[in-house]
Amino acid sequence: MHQLGISNEDVSMFDRTAMKYTMPLTKQNYNFFVQNKQLVNKVEQLSDTAQYSDLFPLDMYKSWGRENYGPIWIPKKGAKVKLTIQNLPLFERCIVNYENNKLEVHGKNIYINGKLATSYTFTMDYYWMMGDNRDNSEDSRYWGYVPEDHVVGKPIFIWLSLDPDRGFIDGKVRWSRIFRWVDNIK
């Protein structure tokens, strides 16, 4: 499958009993598999939203999928957001768990620390973390915002870089990348 631009890392799920793979395909690759029945019996297109119903936030209706996520606004220190019952799932964890407030909902009213709240001003910066293998990464699309006090380090240099689709004899080690400094990180 390497010739089609599909790496082994792209194959996100394999069901041995049904001999069934799940992987992202370009339109060109989809057409290739449909036309080559000697390779596959059937090609099905999964609904992105049906396949990834465990995306952040879990308790909010959204038509987002793993490949088409958002739009989303990332909270930052001093920024004020209007609170509604509809957008509360996006910010509730930040308000309660990371900024240590008591939040209650009575009907359509939101109360923070016992006071009616129609808006909220964040006291910390938050980050949106994306995995380096976006099709197989469980990242902020699944667990949400990361508060500034949870970030514990930064990369300095690339120690090792491997190509997951090659063997050690045919180019697994990406020599041009290893022991290189990672520049421009604040």
Phi and psi restraints in degrees (value plus and minus 20) as a CYANA .aco file:
   2 HIS   PHI     -80.1   -40.1
   2 HIS   PSI     -53.6   -13.6
   3 GLN   PHI     -82.9   -42.9
   3 GLN   PSI     -46.0    -6.0
   4 LEU   PHI    -108.8   -68.8
   4 LEU   PSI     -20.0    20.0
   5 GLY   PHI      62.0   102.0
   5 GLY   PSI      -3.0    37.0
   6 ILE   PHI    -125.5   -85.5
   6 ILE   PSI      96.7   136.7
   7 SER   PHI    -107.8   -67.8
   7 SER   PSI     143.6   183.6
   8 ASN   PHI     -80.3   -40.3
   8 ASN   PSI     -50.0   -10.0
   9 GLU   PHI     -86.1   -46.1
   9 GLU   PSI     -46.3    -6.3
  10 ASP   PHI     -89.8   -49.8
  10 ASP   PSI     -43.4    -3.4
  11 VAL   PHI     -98.2   -58.2
  11 VAL   PSI      80.7   120.7
  12 SER   PHI    -105.9   -65.9
  12 SER   PSI     -40.7    -0.7
  13 MET   PHI    -172.4  -132.4
  13 MET   PSI     116.3   156.3
  14 PHE   PHI    -153.1  -113.1
  14 PHE   PSI     101.7   141.7
  15 ASP   PHI    -121.5   -81.5
  15 ASP   PSI      83.5   123.5
  16 ARG   PHI     -81.9   -41.9
  16 ARG   PSI     -58.6   -18.6
  17 THR   PHI     -85.4   -45.4
  17 THR   PSI     -56.0   -16.0
  18 ALA   PHI    -119.9   -79.9
  18 ALA   PSI     -22.9    17.1
  19 MET   PHI      30.0    70.0
  19 MET   PSI      36.0    76.0
  20 LYS   PHI    -144.9  -104.9
  20 LYS   PSI     110.0   150.0
  21 TYR   PHI    -129.4   -89.4
  21 TYR   PSI     128.9   168.9
  22 THR   PHI    -141.9  -101.9
  22 THR   PSI     105.4   145.4
  23 MET   PHI    -175.5  -135.5
  23 MET   PSI     133.5   173.5
  24 PRO   PHI     -95.9   -55.9
  24 PRO   PSI     118.5   158.5
  25 LEU   PHI    -150.5  -110.5
  25 LEU   PSI     121.8   161.8
  26 THR   PHI     -92.8   -52.8
  26 THR   PSI     146.0   186.0
  27 LYS   PHI     -79.7   -39.7
  27 LYS   PSI     -59.5   -19.5
  28 GLN   PHI     -83.4   -43.4
  28 GLN   PSI     -64.9   -24.9
  29 ASN   PHI     -88.3   -48.3
  29 ASN   PSI     -57.4   -17.4
  30 TYR   PHI     -78.0   -38.0
  30 TYR   PSI     -69.4   -29.4
  31 ASN   PHI     -81.8   -41.8
  31 ASN   PSI     -57.7   -17.7
  32 PHE   PHI     -79.5   -39.5
  32 PHE   PSI     -67.6   -27.6
  33 PHE   PHI     -88.0   -48.0
  33 PHE   PSI     -58.2   -18.2
  34 VAL   PHI     -82.1   -42.1
  34 VAL   PSI     -58.8   -18.8
  35 GLN   PHI    -102.6   -62.6
  35 GLN   PSI     -33.8     6.2
  36 ASN   PHI    -133.8   -93.8
  36 ASN   PSI      57.0    97.0
  37 LYS   PHI     -86.4   -46.4
  37 LYS   PSI     -36.5     3.5
  38 GLN   PHI     -91.4   -51.4
  38 GLN   PSI     -38.6     1.4
  39 LEU   PHI    -111.1   -71.1
  39 LEU   PSI     -60.2   -20.2
  40 VAL   PHI    -158.1  -118.1
  40 VAL   PSI     130.3   170.3
  41 ASN   PHI    -100.5   -60.5
  41 ASN   PSI     -57.5   -17.5
  42 LYS   PHI    -175.0  -135.0
  42 LYS   PSI     123.2   163.2
  43 VAL   PHI    -142.0  -102.0
  43 VAL   PSI     102.4   142.4
  44 GLU   PHI    -136.2   -96.2
  44 GLU   PSI     120.3   160.3
  45 GLN   PHI    -117.4   -77.4
  45 GLN   PSI      98.8   138.8
  46 LEU   PHI    -105.4   -65.4
  46 LEU   PSI     126.3   166.3
  47 SER   PHI     -90.2   -50.2
  47 SER   PSI     104.9   144.9
  48 ASP   PHI     -78.7   -38.7
  48 ASP   PSI     -63.0   -23.0
  49 THR   PHI     -92.2   -52.2
  49 THR   PSI     -52.4   -12.4
  50 ALA   PHI     -89.9   -49.9
  50 ALA   PSI     -57.0   -17.0
  51 GLN   PHI     -94.0   -54.0
  51 GLN   PSI     -50.0   -10.0
  52 TYR   PHI    -141.4  -101.4
  52 TYR   PSI      35.0    75.0
  53 SER   PHI     -97.1   -57.1
  53 SER   PSI     -24.2    15.8
  54 ASP   PHI    -115.9   -75.9
  54 ASP   PSI       5.2    45.2
  55 LEU   PHI     -99.6   -59.6
  55 LEU   PSI     132.1   172.1
  56 PHE   PHI     -89.3   -49.3
  56 PHE   PSI     121.5   161.5
  57 PRO   PHI    -100.5   -60.5
  57 PRO   PSI     122.4   162.4
  58 LEU   PHI     -85.7   -45.7
  58 LEU   PSI     -53.9   -13.9
  59 ASP   PHI    -121.6   -81.6
  59 ASP   PSI      18.3    58.3
  60 MET   PHI    -156.3  -116.3
  60 MET   PSI     110.8   150.8
  61 TYR   PHI     -89.1   -49.1
  61 TYR   PSI     109.6   149.6
  62 LYS   PHI    -174.6  -134.6
  62 LYS   PSI     132.8   172.8
  63 SER   PHI    -122.8   -82.8
  63 SER   PSI       2.0    42.0
  64 TRP   PHI     -97.0   -57.0
  64 TRP   PSI     136.2   176.2
  65 GLY   PHI    -153.8  -113.8
  65 GLY   PSI     154.5   194.5
  66 ARG   PHI     -81.1   -41.1
  66 ARG   PSI     -59.2   -19.2
  67 GLU   PHI    -105.5   -65.5
  67 GLU   PSI     -38.8     1.2
  68 ASN   PHI    -151.6  -111.6
  68 ASN   PSI      55.4    95.4
  69 TYR   PHI    -120.6   -80.6
  69 TYR   PSI     113.8   153.8
  70 GLY   PHI      83.3   123.3
  70 GLY   PSI    -184.3  -144.3
  71 PRO   PHI     -92.3   -52.3
  71 PRO   PSI     134.7   174.7
  72 ILE   PHI    -160.3  -120.3
  72 ILE   PSI     123.1   163.1
  73 TRP   PHI    -123.9   -83.9
  73 TRP   PSI     111.3   151.3
  74 ILE   PHI    -117.9   -77.9
  74 ILE   PSI     101.8   141.8
  75 PRO   PHI     -82.4   -42.4
  75 PRO   PSI     125.5   165.5
  76 LYS   PHI    -157.0  -117.0
  76 LYS   PSI     136.9   176.9
  77 LYS   PHI     -75.6   -35.6
  77 LYS   PSI     108.0   148.0
  78 GLY   PHI      66.7   106.7
  78 GLY   PSI     -29.7    10.3
  79 ALA   PHI     -99.8   -59.8
  79 ALA   PSI     122.3   162.3
  80 LYS   PHI    -131.3   -91.3
  80 LYS   PSI     115.7   155.7
  81 VAL   PHI    -144.7  -104.7
  81 VAL   PSI     120.4   160.4
  82 LYS   PHI     -94.5   -54.5
  82 LYS   PSI     110.1   150.1
  83 LEU   PHI    -117.2   -77.2
  83 LEU   PSI     111.8   151.8
  84 THR   PHI    -154.5  -114.5
  84 THR   PSI     144.0   184.0
  85 ILE   PHI     -80.5   -40.5
  85 ILE   PSI     -54.2   -14.2
  86 GLN   PHI     -89.6   -49.6
  86 GLN   PSI     -60.1   -20.1
  87 ASN   PHI    -116.4   -76.4
  87 ASN   PSI     -24.6    15.4
  88 LEU   PHI     -75.5   -35.5
  88 LEU   PSI     -59.9   -19.9
  89 PRO   PHI     -78.0   -38.0
  89 PRO   PSI     -46.4    -6.4
  90 LEU   PHI     -89.9   -49.9
  90 LEU   PSI     -48.8    -8.8
  91 PHE   PHI    -138.4   -98.4
  91 PHE   PSI     -30.5     9.5
  92 GLU   PHI     -77.0   -37.0
  92 GLU   PSI     -65.6   -25.6
  93 ARG   PHI     -81.7   -41.7
  93 ARG   PSI     -60.5   -20.5
  94 CYS   PHI     -82.3   -42.3
  94 CYS   PSI     -67.6   -27.6
  95 ILE   PHI     -84.5   -44.5
  95 ILE   PSI     -64.4   -24.4
  96 VAL   PHI    -106.7   -66.7
  96 VAL   PSI     -77.9   -37.9
  97 ASN   PHI     -97.9   -57.9
  97 ASN   PSI     -58.0   -18.0
  98 TYR   PHI    -116.6   -76.6
  98 TYR   PSI     -49.5    -9.5
  99 GLU   PHI    -129.5   -89.5
  99 GLU   PSI     -11.3    28.7
 100 ASN   PHI      34.4    74.4
 100 ASN   PSI      29.5    69.5
 101 ASN   PHI    -130.3   -90.3
 101 ASN   PSI     137.1   177.1
 102 LYS   PHI    -115.7   -75.7
 102 LYS   PSI     104.6   144.6
 103 LEU   PHI    -140.8  -100.8
 103 LEU   PSI     113.0   153.0
 104 GLU   PHI    -154.9  -114.9
 104 GLU   PSI     129.7   169.7
 105 VAL   PHI    -143.4  -103.4
 105 VAL   PSI     105.2   145.2
 106 HIS   PHI    -144.1  -104.1
 106 HIS   PSI      87.0   127.0
 107 GLY   PHI      45.8    85.8
 107 GLY   PSI    -141.8  -101.8
 108 LYS   PHI    -121.6   -81.6
 108 LYS   PSI     -12.1    27.9
 109 ASN   PHI    -119.3   -79.3
 109 ASN   PSI     118.4   158.4
 110 ILE   PHI    -130.3   -90.3
 110 ILE   PSI     111.6   151.6
 111 TYR   PHI    -140.9  -100.9
 111 TYR   PSI     110.3   150.3
 112 ILE   PHI    -137.4   -97.4
 112 ILE   PSI     102.1   142.1
 113 ASN   PHI      32.7    72.7
 113 ASN   PSI      20.3    60.3
 114 GLY   PHI      62.7   102.7
 114 GLY   PSI     -22.0    18.0
 115 LYS   PHI    -132.2   -92.2
 115 LYS   PSI     119.1   159.1
 116 LEU   PHI     -77.2   -37.2
 116 LEU   PSI     109.8   149.8
 117 ALA   PHI    -145.2  -105.2
 117 ALA   PSI     104.3   144.3
 118 THR   PHI    -127.0   -87.0
 118 THR   PSI     -29.1    10.9
 119 SER   PHI    -170.7  -130.7
 119 SER   PSI     148.7   188.7
 120 TYR   PHI    -165.6  -125.6
 120 TYR   PSI     118.1   158.1
 121 THR   PHI    -128.1   -88.1
 121 THR   PSI     102.3   142.3
 122 PHE   PHI     -95.5   -55.5
 122 PHE   PSI     124.9   164.9
 123 THR   PHI    -124.4   -84.4
 123 THR   PSI     -23.0    17.0
 124 MET   PHI    -156.7  -116.7
 124 MET   PSI     139.8   179.8
 125 ASP   PHI    -104.3   -64.3
 125 ASP   PSI     128.0   168.0
 126 TYR   PHI    -145.6  -105.6
 126 TYR   PSI     136.7   176.7
 127 TYR   PHI    -146.6  -106.6
 127 TYR   PSI     132.0   172.0
 128 TRP   PHI    -130.3   -90.3
 128 TRP   PSI      94.1   134.1
 129 MET   PHI    -119.6   -79.6
 129 MET   PSI     108.3   148.3
 130 MET   PHI    -137.5   -97.5
 130 MET   PSI     117.1   157.1
 131 GLY   PHI     -91.9   -51.9
 131 GLY   PSI     136.8   176.8
 132 ASP   PHI     -98.1   -58.1
 132 ASP   PSI     -28.0    12.0
 133 ASN   PHI    -142.8  -102.8
 133 ASN   PSI      57.7    97.7
 134 ARG   PHI     -76.0   -36.0
 134 ARG   PSI     -47.9    -7.9
 135 ASP   PHI     -99.7   -59.7
 135 ASP   PSI     -38.2     1.8
 136 ASN   PHI    -144.9  -104.9
 136 ASN   PSI      -0.7    39.3
 137 SER   PHI    -123.7   -83.7
 137 SER   PSI     114.1   154.1
 138 GLU   PHI    -117.4   -77.4
 138 GLU   PSI      86.3   126.3
 139 ASP   PHI    -151.0  -111.0
 139 ASP   PSI    -170.8  -130.8
 140 SER   PHI     -80.9   -40.9
 140 SER   PSI     -39.9     0.1
 141 ARG   PHI     -84.0   -44.0
 141 ARG   PSI     -41.1    -1.1
 142 TYR   PHI    -125.9   -85.9
 142 TYR   PSI     -59.0   -19.0
 143 TRP   PHI    -133.7   -93.7
 143 TRP   PSI     -17.7    22.3
 144 GLY   PHI      65.6   105.6
 144 GLY   PSI    -179.5  -139.5
 145 TYR   PHI     -89.6   -49.6
 145 TYR   PSI     129.2   169.2
 146 VAL   PHI    -132.3   -92.3
 146 VAL   PSI     100.2   140.2
 147 PRO   PHI     -91.6   -51.6
 147 PRO   PSI     134.0   174.0
 148 GLU   PHI     -75.7   -35.7
 148 GLU   PSI     -53.6   -13.6
 149 ASP   PHI     -98.9   -58.9
 149 ASP   PSI     -20.1    19.9
 150 HIS   PHI    -117.9   -77.9
 150 HIS   PSI     -29.5    10.5
 151 VAL   PHI    -103.4   -63.4
 151 VAL   PSI      98.3   138.3
 152 VAL   PHI    -132.8   -92.8
 152 VAL   PSI     -21.7    18.3
 153 GLY   PHI    -188.0  -148.0
 153 GLY   PSI     158.0   198.0
 154 LYS   PHI    -165.7  -125.7
 154 LYS   PSI     132.2   172.2
 155 PRO   PHI     -92.8   -52.8
 155 PRO   PSI     126.8   166.8
 156 ILE   PHI    -133.0   -93.0
 156 ILE   PSI     -66.9   -26.9
 157 PHE   PHI    -169.3  -129.3
 157 PHE   PSI     143.4   183.4
 158 ILE   PHI    -108.0   -68.0
 158 ILE   PSI      94.6   134.6
 159 TRP   PHI    -101.3   -61.3
 159 TRP   PSI     -62.1   -22.1
 160 LEU   PHI    -171.2  -131.2
 160 LEU   PSI     121.0   161.0
 161 SER   PHI    -157.6  -117.6
 161 SER   PSI     100.0   140.0
 162 LEU   PHI    -138.8   -98.8
 162 LEU   PSI     125.1   165.1
 163 ASP   PHI    -110.6   -70.6
 163 ASP   PSI      96.7   136.7
 164 PRO   PHI     -87.0   -47.0
 164 PRO   PSI     -34.7     5.3
 165 ASP   PHI    -121.5   -81.5
 165 ASP   PSI     -13.3    26.7
 166 ARG   PHI    -142.9  -102.9
 166 ARG   PSI     137.3   177.3
 167 GLY   PHI    -110.8   -70.8
 167 GLY   PSI     149.6   189.6
 168 PHE   PHI     -84.8   -44.8
 168 PHE   PSI     -44.5    -4.5
 169 ILE   PHI    -102.5   -62.5
 169 ILE   PSI     -53.0   -13.0
 170 ASP   PHI    -127.3   -87.3
 170 ASP   PSI      15.7    55.7
 171 GLY   PHI      81.6   121.6
 171 GLY   PSI       5.5    45.5
 172 LYS   PHI     -81.6   -41.6
 172 LYS   PSI     -62.9   -22.9
 173 VAL   PHI     -99.0   -59.0
 173 VAL   PSI     105.0   145.0
 174 ARG   PHI    -109.5   -69.5
 174 ARG   PSI      63.8   103.8
 175 TRP   PHI     -79.2   -39.2
 175 TRP   PSI     -51.6   -11.6
 176 SER   PHI     -89.3   -49.3
 176 SER   PSI     -34.1     5.9
 177 ARG   PHI    -124.5   -84.5
 177 ARG   PSI     -49.8    -9.8
 178 ILE   PHI     -92.2   -52.2
 178 ILE   PSI     130.4   170.4
 179 PHE   PHI      37.8    77.8
 179 PHE   PSI      11.5    51.5
 180 ARG   PHI    -119.9   -79.9
 180 ARG   PSI     122.2   162.2
 181 TRP   PHI     -93.6   -53.6
 181 TRP   PSI     123.9   163.9
 182 VAL   PHI    -114.3   -74.3
 182 VAL   PSI      92.1   132.1
 183 ASP   PHI    -112.4   -72.4
 183 ASP   PSI     145.6   185.6
 184 ASN   PHI      40.6    80.6
 184 ASN   PSI      13.9    53.9
 185 ILE   PHI    -125.2   -85.2
 185 ILE   PSI     107.4   147.4
